[in-house]
Amino acid sequence: MRGVVARRQGVRARNAVDGAARRGYLTDLTSREGVSVDLPRSFVIRERDHRIHNPFTAGKLATLGRALRLRPGTTLLDLACGSGEMLCQWSRAHGVTGTGVDISTVFVDAARARAVELGVAGRVAFVHGDAATYTAEVEVDVAACVGATWIGGGVAGTIGLLERALRPGGLLLIGEPFWRVDPPDEATVTACHATAREDFHDLPGLVALFGSLGFDLVEMVLADEDSWDRYVAAQWLSVRRWLDAHPDDELAGELRAELDTAPLRYVRYQRPHLGWGVFALMRR
């Protein structure tokens, strides 16, 4: 899952599952493992028209693919892949093959359709399931979790999940928020989807964390204010159009209240204070 949504939005989405199921906002789904649950409807409504569920543009995604010097036949596992844009685009541009895993049926369906649209359906596959418990059948060249490190309880735990699937000498990709500017108060922390300032590092602190875990940082591509706008502001239009089409839905009141406050909260707090990036790591 995308995540940031910020990382804390991902946590909120996961923590919302039980209550949302009780309110009928989720659909029970049967898998080989038993009964699973989909994402909360409100999450899907916000990001239903996103191809990239993070503060990244298509241009930045392409830059990252070139920076990693991907070659035809490179194998990739993308945990919490969202709508699969990274895997699909890199398969078309670089000949990458691989698998994406996401808990959202809507996003997995979109990923499969995108693979067909881009002519790469024979090289990529998308699995509906919990990325935190997914077991890869073979080791891969690149293992990624871009914007959803809550699946492993944070950066260190998610790296552990990814390493299980990574061949020796392979690349890890971690997408993670960081503080661009130290948050001055609790209102800023909360508006950035954190419960405490310590939920996120600043950029030097995040880079130091990678080193302390035994990894070289070998590449990175960071979000900017424009890519943040394309991720966050696009949600407002999706919500507004959904509200216009579904004024009597049981979620309408909640999403109407959200749209009343979200733009100001974003420009006042999140846009100036919160950064995000994708970091490429190799074990030392």
Number of C-alpha atoms within 10 A of each C-alpha: 31 25 27 25 23 27 28 22 19 22 20 17 19 16 12 15 17 13 12 17 16 9 10 12 19 19 15 12 11 10 11 7 7 7 9 15 19 22 23 23 18 18 16 19 17 19 25 19 16 19 19 21 26 28 27 22 20 14 10 17 18 14 13 21 20 14 14 14 8 19 15 13 14 16 24 26 28 24 31 29 32 33 33 29 22 21 29 30 20 23 29 16 15 17 18 23 23 21 21 29 26 28 22 25 20 17 28 24 16 21 28 21 15 19 24 14 11 12 13 21 18 10 18 22 20 24 20 20 23 18 22 20 11 15 11 13 7 11 17 23 20 26 28 28 31 26 30 33 31 24 23 18 13 15 21 14 15 20 21 11 23 25 20 14 22 22 14 12 11 18 24 25 23 22 25 27 29 20 24 16 12 14 19 11 9 13 11 22 23 16 16 27 20 19 13 13 18 10 15 22 18 18 17 10 13 18 15 15 15 20 15 11 13 12 17 16 19 13 14 17 18 17 18 17 13 13 19 21 17 16 22 22 15 16 22 19 15 17 22 16 11 16 19 10 10 12 12 10 11 12 14 17 12 11 19 14 10 13 16 11 10 17 14 11 15 19 13 13 18 22 18 15 19 26 23 24 21 24 23 24 22 17 16 10
